Amino acid sequence: MKRPENLYKIDYLLVGVIILIVGIGCLLIYSGGFDPIEKINNGLYKRQIIWFIIGLVVMIAFTFISYHQIGDYAHYIYAAVLVLLLFTTLFGSSVRNIRAWLNFGLFSIQPAEFMKLAVVILLAKLLEMRERDIKHFREILLPALIILVPVVIILNQPDFGTAVVFIPILFTMLFVGGADISHLVSIILVASIALVLPMALTYSEWVGDDSSNIIFDFFKNTNRLFIVSGILFAAACITFVLRYIYVNKMFKKIYIPCGVLSLGLLCSVLIQNFFKLYQKRRILVFLNPELDPQASGYHIIQSKIAIGSGGFLGKGFLQGSQAQLGFLPEKTSDFIFSVAAEEWGFLGAVILLLLLGFVMFRGIQTALEAKDKFGALLASGITSIMFFHILINIGMVIGVMPVTGLPLCFVSYGGSNLMMCMISIGILINIRTKKHVY
């Protein structure tokens, strides 16, 4: 019997690396869940192995499902996962005050993980369809809305870490899709304005700075900011219309800065009013963990101690003092890389990074070699999901990024994230198998 042609085109090296990384992750989860006093394990590694076996089957299935067929149902996939996400936010199970899981008894799922992939699929399809017009700023609005809806829902769970990763994914896909760089820079400026003001106010309140400053006092009043934002928005709209009436490019130099400032101030008001205090503090603590060494900064401080104490070769499997003695928090999920660095040292951490780097290399290679725009966009989006998870998670544990709770792909404990990653790999392999088909 003749085997399917796709079997010969599967990237078996990538599959082998994924299996190796997940195997390493299971060892680290075993170590993180081990009680050195009672000599027992909490058994999380067993669940991870079961999730991986299921994920492997699903990955193989997606390897043989044409990614074009997936793209044809992009809007249905997005809508279905969005409904599931909204249902979870309203009625889901709460863990650490975050209502992000649907409990099915023996297992639970986190729909927000699958929302990332659904967003990437829909954006890839949309940007492929609008490729010729993507240079126009108006073409960015719909992709931004596609991202904004799930982000708002996830922020209401509230899960800041999961919500924030959607933003760089959007930028990556817009860049690959051919969006104007000046438009992307404008959005970055909006985001910068939106974050700087609430962070400055939070820092001032936290450290107890009572000094009076006219400008600073003005920005403390969110009602004033809202009014100023409205005035700037009106100015942007008027000058935008005047540009087309008088056909004068001078108006462009007015409505773009006004629009950027207006949106930036409006977003800063929303962040100031709707973000939880601990979420704003987390962003400040990564700049200086000593601001809150017993609470928000505790995780980062203990993580740095664990990583630094590992040395070059590490303390050995199950020998990490920070992990085994309970100083390191969330050691099977958020801070699992710290366990790797402590027990296996710099050498083990570098090997793990190289393996993850190979997965990223294959993702970029797949995007560059894809036979069509949709394949390139889909591969870019999938790679960006995994890349930003890895970047933010490792940046978090070494103290150069805020503690957001994002897992390390293929390594951290968590069935939903692992399943999403395995599906993503299946789609990547599918795109690679079609690169020579015309």
C-alpha positions as CSV (number, residue, x, y, z in Angstrom):
1,M,0.0,0.0,0.0
2,K,1.4,3.4,-1.0
3,R,2.0,5.8,1.8
4,P,0.6,9.4,1.6
5,E,3.0,11.7,-0.2
6,N,2.9,14.2,2.7
7,L,4.6,11.6,5.0
8,Y,7.8,12.1,3.0
9,K,7.7,15.9,3.4
10,I,7.1,16.1,7.1
11,D,9.8,17.9,9.0
12,Y,10.8,15.0,11.2
13,L,13.7,17.0,12.7
14,L,11.3,19.7,14.0
15,V,9.0,17.0,15.4
16,G,12.0,15.4,17.1
17,V,13.0,18.7,18.6
18,I,9.5,19.3,19.9
19,I,9.4,15.9,21.5
20,L,12.8,16.6,23.2
21,I,11.7,20.0,24.5
22,V,8.4,18.6,25.9
23,G,10.4,15.8,27.5
24,I,12.7,18.3,29.2
25,G,9.6,20.2,30.3
26,C,8.1,17.1,31.9
27,L,11.4,16.5,33.8
28,L,11.3,20.1,35.1
29,I,7.6,19.8,36.0
30,Y,8.5,16.6,37.9
31,S,11.3,18.4,39.7
32,G,9.1,21.4,40.5
33,G,6.3,19.2,41.9
34,F,8.7,17.1,44.0
35,D,8.5,17.3,47.8
36,P,12.0,16.6,49.2
37,I,10.7,16.0,52.7
38,E,7.9,13.6,52.0
39,K,9.7,12.2,48.9
40,I,6.4,12.3,46.9
41,N,5.4,14.2,43.7
42,N,2.2,16.1,43.0
43,G,1.8,14.2,39.7
44,L,1.4,17.2,37.4
45,Y,4.0,15.7,35.1
46,K,1.7,12.8,34.4
47,R,-1.1,15.2,33.3
48,Q,1.4,17.0,31.0
49,I,2.4,13.7,29.4
50,I,-1.2,12.9,28.7
51,W,-1.8,16.3,27.2
52,F,1.3,15.8,25.1
53,I,0.1,12.5,23.7
54,I,-3.3,14.0,22.8
55,G,-1.5,17.1,21.4
56,L,0.8,14.8,19.3
57,V,-2.3,13.2,17.7
58,V,-3.9,16.5,17.1
59,M,-0.7,17.9,15.6
60,I,-0.5,15.0,13.2
61,A,-4.2,15.6,12.2
62,F,-3.4,19.3,11.4
63,T,-0.4,18.2,9.4
64,F,-2.7,16.6,6.9
65,I,-5.5,19.2,6.9
66,S,-4.8,21.8,4.2
67,Y,-4.1,25.2,5.8
68,H,-6.2,26.8,3.0
69,Q,-9.2,24.9,4.3
70,I,-8.4,26.2,7.8
71,G,-8.3,29.7,6.3
72,D,-11.7,29.3,4.6
73,Y,-13.3,28.8,8.0
74,A,-11.2,31.5,9.8
75,H,-14.2,33.7,10.7
76,Y,-16.2,30.7,12.0
77,I,-13.2,29.6,14.1
78,Y,-12.7,33.1,15.5
79,A,-16.4,33.5,16.3
80,A,-16.7,30.1,18.0
81,V,-13.6,30.6,20.2
82,L,-14.7,34.2,21.0
83,V,-18.1,32.9,22.3
84,L,-16.3,30.3,24.3
85,L,-14.0,33.0,25.7
86,L,-17.0,35.2,26.7
87,F,-18.8,32.2,28.3
88,T,-15.6,31.5,30.3
89,T,-15.3,35.1,31.5
90,L,-18.9,35.0,32.7
91,F,-19.2,31.4,34.1
92,G,-15.8,29.8,34.1
93,S,-13.8,28.5,37.0
94,S,-11.7,31.0,39.0
95,V,-8.0,30.3,39.8
96,R,-6.0,32.9,41.7
97,N,-8.9,35.4,41.1
98,I,-8.7,34.9,37.4
99,R,-11.9,33.5,35.7
100,A,-10.2,32.0,32.7
101,W,-10.8,28.2,32.7
102,L,-13.7,25.9,31.8
103,N,-13.8,22.9,34.1
104,F,-14.9,19.6,32.7
105,G,-14.2,17.5,35.8
106,L,-11.1,15.5,34.9
107,F,-9.6,18.4,32.9
108,S,-10.0,22.1,32.2
109,I,-9.2,24.3,29.3
110,Q,-8.3,27.9,28.9
111,P,-10.0,29.3,25.8
112,A,-7.8,32.4,25.7
113,E,-4.9,30.2,24.6
114,F,-6.8,29.0,21.5
115,M,-8.0,32.6,20.9
116,K,-4.4,33.5,20.0
117,L,-4.4,31.0,17.2
118,A,-7.9,31.9,16.1
119,V,-6.9,35.6,15.8
120,V,-3.7,34.7,13.8
121,I,-5.8,32.6,11.3
122,L,-8.4,35.3,10.8
123,L,-5.7,38.1,10.5
124,A,-3.8,36.0,8.0
125,K,-6.9,35.6,5.9
126,L,-7.9,39.2,6.1
127,L,-4.4,40.6,5.4
128,E,-4.1,38.3,2.4
129,M,-7.4,39.6,1.0
130,R,-6.5,43.3,1.7
131,E,-2.9,43.0,0.5
132,R,-3.2,45.8,-2.1
133,D,-4.8,48.3,0.2
134,I,-2.9,47.6,3.4
135,K,-0.8,50.8,3.0
136,H,-3.9,52.8,3.9
137,F,-4.3,53.6,7.6
138,R,-8.0,52.6,7.5
139,E,-7.0,49.0,6.7
140,I,-5.3,48.8,10.1
141,L,-8.6,49.5,11.9
142,L,-10.3,46.1,11.3
143,P,-7.3,44.1,12.3
144,A,-7.0,46.2,15.4
145,L,-10.7,45.6,16.2
146,I,-10.2,41.8,15.7
147,I,-7.5,42.0,18.4
148,L,-9.3,44.5,20.6
149,V,-12.5,42.4,21.2
150,P,-10.8,39.4,22.8
151,V,-8.3,41.6,24.6
152,V,-11.1,43.5,26.3
153,I,-12.8,40.2,27.3
154,I,-9.5,38.7,28.6
155,L,-8.8,41.9,30.6
156,N,-12.1,41.4,32.3
157,Q,-11.2,38.0,33.5
158,P,-8.7,39.7,34.5
159,D,-5.7,38.2,32.8
160,F,-3.3,41.0,31.9
161,G,-0.4,38.6,30.8
162,T,-2.5,36.8,28.2
163,A,-4.1,40.0,26.9
164,V,-0.8,41.8,26.4
165,V,0.7,39.2,24.1
166,F,-1.9,39.9,21.4
167,I,-0.4,43.3,20.8
168,P,3.0,42.2,19.4
169,I,1.3,39.5,17.4
170,L,-0.8,42.1,15.7
171,F,2.3,44.3,14.9
172,T,4.2,41.3,13.5
173,M,1.4,40.3,11.2
174,L,0.8,43.9,10.1
175,F,4.5,44.3,9.3
176,V,4.7,41.0,7.4
177,G,1.4,42.0,5.7
178,G,3.0,45.2,4.3
179,A,1.5,47.9,6.5
180,D,3.1,51.3,6.3
181,I,5.9,51.7,8.9
182,S,4.7,55.2,9.8
183,H,1.3,53.8,10.8
184,L,2.9,51.2,13.0
185,V,5.1,53.8,14.6
186,S,2.0,55.9,15.3
187,I,0.4,53.0,17.1
188,I,3.5,52.4,19.2
189,L,3.4,56.1,20.2
190,V,-0.2,55.7,21.2
191,A,0.7,52.7,23.3
192,S,3.6,54.5,24.9
193,I,1.5,57.5,25.9
194,A,-1.2,55.2,27.2
195,L,1.2,53.4,29.5
196,V,3.6,56.2,30.7
197,L,0.9,58.4,32.3
198,P,-0.8,55.6,34.5
199,M,2.6,54.2,35.4
200,A,3.9,57.6,36.5
201,L,0.8,58.3,38.6
202,T,0.9,54.8,40.2
203,Y,4.6,55.2,41.0
204,S,3.9,58.6,42.6
205,E,1.1,57.2,44.8
206,W,3.2,54.1,45.7
207,V,6.3,55.9,46.9
208,G,4.1,58.6,48.6
209,D,5.3,61.5,46.6
210,D,3.1,64.5,47.7
211,S,5.0,67.2,45.9
212,S,2.9,69.5,43.8
213,N,3.4,70.0,40.1
214,I,1.0,71.8,37.8
215,I,1.5,69.4,34.9
216,F,1.4,66.3,37.0
217,D,-1.6,67.5,38.9
218,F,-3.4,68.1,35.6
219,F,-2.8,64.6,34.4
220,K,-4.1,63.1,37.7
221,N,-7.6,64.2,36.8
222,T,-8.9,61.6,34.3
223,N,-11.9,63.8,33.5
224,R,-9.6,66.5,32.2
225,L,-7.7,64.0,30.2
226,F,-10.9,62.7,28.6
227,I,-11.9,66.3,27.6
228,V,-8.5,67.0,26.1
229,S,-8.6,63.7,24.3
230,G,-12.0,64.7,22.8
231,I,-10.8,68.1,21.7
232,L,-7.7,66.6,20.0
233,F,-9.9,64.0,18.4
234,A,-12.3,66.7,17.0
235,A,-9.3,68.6,15.7
236,A,-8.0,65.5,14.0
237,C,-11.3,64.8,12.3
238,I,-11.8,68.4,11.1
239,T,-8.3,68.6,9.6
240,F,-8.7,65.2,8.1
241,V,-11.8,66.4,6.2
242,L,-10.1,69.7,5.3
243,R,-7.2,67.8,3.7
244,Y,-9.5,66.3,1.1
245,I,-11.6,69.5,0.6
246,Y,-8.5,71.7,-0.1
247,V,-6.2,68.9,-1.2
248,N,-3.4,70.2,1.0
249,K,-0.9,67.8,2.6
250,M,-0.2,70.4,5.3
251,F,-3.3,69.2,7.2
252,K,-1.7,65.7,7.4
253,K,0.9,67.2,9.8
254,I,-1.9,68.2,12.1
255,Y,-4.4,65.4,12.1
256,I,-1.8,62.6,12.6
257,P,-0.2,64.1,15.8
258,C,-3.7,65.1,17.1
259,G,-5.0,61.6,16.5
260,V,-2.0,60.0,18.1
261,L,-2.2,62.2,21.2
262,S,-6.0,61.8,21.4
263,L,-5.9,58.0,21.3
264,G,-3.0,57.9,23.6
265,L,-4.7,60.0,26.3
266,L,-8.0,58.1,25.9
267,C,-6.2,54.8,26.4
268,S,-4.3,56.1,29.4
269,V,-7.7,57.1,31.0
270,L,-9.0,53.6,30.3
271,I,-5.9,52.0,31.8
272,Q,-6.0,54.3,34.8
273,N,-9.7,53.4,35.5
274,F,-9.9,49.8,34.5
275,F,-6.5,48.2,35.2
276,K,-6.2,46.7,38.7
277,L,-3.6,48.3,41.0
278,Y,-1.5,45.1,41.1
279,Q,-1.4,45.0,37.3
280,K,0.1,48.5,37.2
281,R,2.4,47.8,40.0
282,R,3.8,44.7,38.3
283,I,4.9,46.8,35.4
284,L,6.7,49.1,37.8
285,V,8.2,46.3,39.9
286,F,10.1,44.8,36.9
287,L,12.1,48.1,36.8
288,N,12.9,47.9,40.5
289,P,11.8,44.7,42.3
290,E,12.9,46.3,45.6
291,L,9.9,48.6,45.5
292,D,7.8,45.6,46.7
293,P,10.2,42.9,47.9
294,Q,7.6,41.0,49.9
295,A,4.9,40.9,47.3
296,S,5.1,41.9,43.6
297,G,8.9,41.9,43.6
298,Y,9.3,38.7,45.6
299,H,8.9,36.5,42.5
300,I,11.6,38.2,40.5
301,I,14.0,38.4,43.4
302,Q,13.7,34.6,44.2
303,S,13.9,33.8,40.5
304,K,17.2,35.7,40.1
305,I,18.6,34.0,43.1
306,A,17.7,30.6,41.6
307,I,19.2,31.4,38.2
308,G,22.3,32.9,39.7
309,S,22.9,30.0,42.2
310,G,22.9,27.4,39.3
311,G,26.3,28.4,38.1
312,F,27.7,26.8,34.9
313,L,26.6,23.2,35.4
314,G,23.8,23.6,37.9
315,K,23.1,21.9,41.3
316,G,21.8,18.7,39.8
317,F,18.3,17.2,39.2
318,L,16.1,17.6,42.2
319,Q,18.9,19.5,44.0
320,G,17.8,23.1,43.5
321,S,17.4,24.8,46.9
322,Q,15.1,27.6,45.7
323,A,12.8,25.2,43.9
324,Q,12.9,22.3,46.3
325,L,12.6,24.3,49.5
326,G,9.6,26.3,48.2
327,F,11.2,29.8,47.8
328,L,10.5,29.9,44.0
329,P,6.8,30.5,43.2
330,E,4.9,28.9,40.3
331,K,7.9,26.7,39.7
332,T,6.0,24.3,37.3
333,S,4.5,27.0,35.1
334,D,5.6,30.7,35.1
335,F,9.1,30.2,36.6
336,I,10.0,26.8,35.2
337,F,13.0,28.3,33.3
338,S,14.4,29.3,36.7
339,V,14.2,25.6,37.8
340,A,16.1,24.7,34.7
341,A,18.8,27.3,35.3
342,E,19.2,26.3,38.9
343,E,19.4,22.6,38.5
344,W,21.1,22.4,35.1
345,G,23.0,25.6,35.2
346,F,24.0,28.0,32.4
347,L,24.8,25.1,30.1
348,G,21.4,23.5,30.5
349,A,19.6,26.8,30.1
350,V,21.5,27.5,26.9
351,I,20.7,24.1,25.4
352,L,17.0,24.6,26.2
353,L,17.2,28.1,24.6
354,L,18.9,26.6,21.5
355,L,16.2,24.0,21.1
356,L,13.5,26.7,21.4
357,G,15.5,28.8,19.0
358,F,15.5,26.1,16.4
359,V,11.7,26.0,16.6
360,M,11.6,29.7,16.0
361,F,14.1,29.3,13.1
362,R,11.9,26.7,11.4
363,G,8.9,29.0,11.8
364,I,10.7,31.9,10.2
365,Q,12.0,29.6,7.4
366,T,8.5,28.3,6.8
367,A,7.2,31.9,6.5
368,L,9.9,32.8,4.0
369,E,9.5,29.7,1.9
370,A,5.7,29.6,1.9
371,K,4.2,29.4,-1.6
372,D,1.5,32.1,-1.0
373,K,0.8,35.2,1.1
374,F,-1.7,33.4,3.4
375,G,0.8,30.7,4.2
376,A,3.5,33.3,4.9
377,L,1.2,35.3,7.2
378,L,-0.1,32.3,9.0
379,A,3.5,31.0,9.6
380,S,4.6,34.4,10.8
381,G,1.7,34.8,13.2
382,I,2.2,31.3,14.7
383,T,5.9,31.9,15.1
384,S,5.2,35.3,16.7
385,I,2.9,33.6,19.3
386,M,5.6,31.2,20.4
387,F,8.4,33.8,20.1
388,F,6.7,36.4,22.3
389,H,5.7,33.7,24.9
390,I,9.4,32.7,25.1
391,L,10.7,36.2,25.1
392,I,8.3,37.5,27.7
393,N,8.6,34.4,30.0
394,I,12.4,34.3,30.0
395,G,12.5,38.1,30.3
396,M,10.2,37.9,33.2
397,V,12.2,35.3,35.2
398,I,15.5,37.2,34.7
399,G,13.9,40.5,35.7
400,V,13.9,42.5,32.5
401,M,10.2,42.3,31.9
402,P,7.1,42.5,34.2
403,V,5.7,39.3,35.8
404,T,2.8,38.6,33.4
405,G,2.1,34.9,34.0
406,L,2.8,33.8,30.4
407,P,4.0,30.1,30.2
408,L,7.1,29.0,28.4
409,C,5.9,27.2,25.3
410,F,6.3,23.4,25.3
411,V,8.0,23.5,28.7
412,S,5.6,25.0,31.3
413,Y,2.8,22.9,32.8
414,G,-0.5,23.7,31.2
415,G,-2.6,21.6,28.8
416,S,-4.3,24.4,26.9
417,N,-1.0,26.2,26.0
418,L,0.7,22.9,25.1
419,M,-2.3,21.9,22.9
420,M,-2.3,25.3,21.2
421,C,1.4,25.0,20.5
422,M,1.1,21.4,19.1
423,I,-1.7,22.5,16.8
424,S,0.5,25.4,15.7
425,I,3.4,23.1,14.9
426,G,1.0,20.9,12.9
427,I,-0.1,23.9,10.8
428,L,3.6,25.0,10.3
429,I,4.5,21.5,9.1
430,N,1.5,21.6,6.8
431,I,2.7,24.9,5.3
432,R,6.2,23.4,4.8
433,T,4.9,20.3,3.0
434,K,3.0,22.5,0.5
435,K,6.0,24.8,-0.3
436,H,6.8,23.0,-3.6
437,V,3.2,22.4,-4.7
438,Y,2.0,24.7,-7.4
